[in-house]
Amino acid sequence: MNPPADKAARERAFWNDRFADDPDDEDLIGLADFHDPVESGFAFLGVPVHNELLLELLGDLRGKTVLDVGTGTGFLSIAMALRGARVLSIDVSEEALFRARRRAQRNRVDDRIQLLQCDCAALALPDDAVDAVVGNFILHHLELEPAAREIARVLRPGGRACFLETFDALGVFRLAKRHVVGRFGIPRMGTLDERPLDRGDVRMLRSCFGGRARTHAPSVLCMRLVPYYIRALQWRPVSALFEFGDAMAARIPPLRWATYHRLIELGGSDPR
């Protein structure tokens, strides 16, 4: 079967297939969880460190309305609902939303989470509808500028949008995605259309959010990508060497900005 011609349709088809193949999970989520238990490799990649800071950037969520863009199986939505937020969770994939709804019910927060199937470039929400926006690895899947303008439109003045994203400061990761991943026995983890963000994207995002944008690199993720993609190197004594290499790079400030994962903070009451 040929893939759909439209990018959004291709993304929807990919994630529907991905989530339809996922086993039924019973994982509960607690306040101490900073990554989705379903994604077993995320702890090795340092995602918990980033998600902890992501939630810190959002501040006190009690009584706030938060838009979770690209909710997937609902991890962030559930984590925020447990912290007192009312969450609008959107995704293009109906299979993802089915799993998110089931997980919200199992975690007893389904009364605080509203699930919507829609494209981020055409949000079915009025202006100034939410206090904050959050997303985990979503912006690099989108038509970025129209999606950013929609997010800015629904975000109330002074509100903050925070995202954990893949980022390519040097162009190396995009080359690897284009010419290495999917070949030589190295699996392709994501969609054909996705690409890491870069400095030009941050400049565009800054223009959409009134000049208010900041990126954070709380840890370094470069070398750990090698055993993450190459299964033969996942033996713990070997993967620990790559983990050590990233830890050493994190001690050198200029190298921190070469990391593959960054937090992007947009909006807020003060220019960044």
QUIKAUR-V723749 format. One record per helix or strand of 3 or more residues. SS is the DSSP state (@ for helix, = for strand). FROM is the first residue (numbers start at 0). TO is the last residue. If there is no record, write none. Layout:
BEGIN
ss	from	to
SS	FROM	TO
SS	FROM	TO
END
This chain:
BEGIN
ss	from	to
@	6	20
@	46	57
=	64	68
@	74	81
=	85	90
@	93	105
@	109	111
=	112	116
@	119	121
=	129	135
@	138	140
@	143	153
=	154	166
@	171	178
@	198	207
=	212	215
@	223	228
@	230	232
@	235	248
@	252	255
=	260	266
END
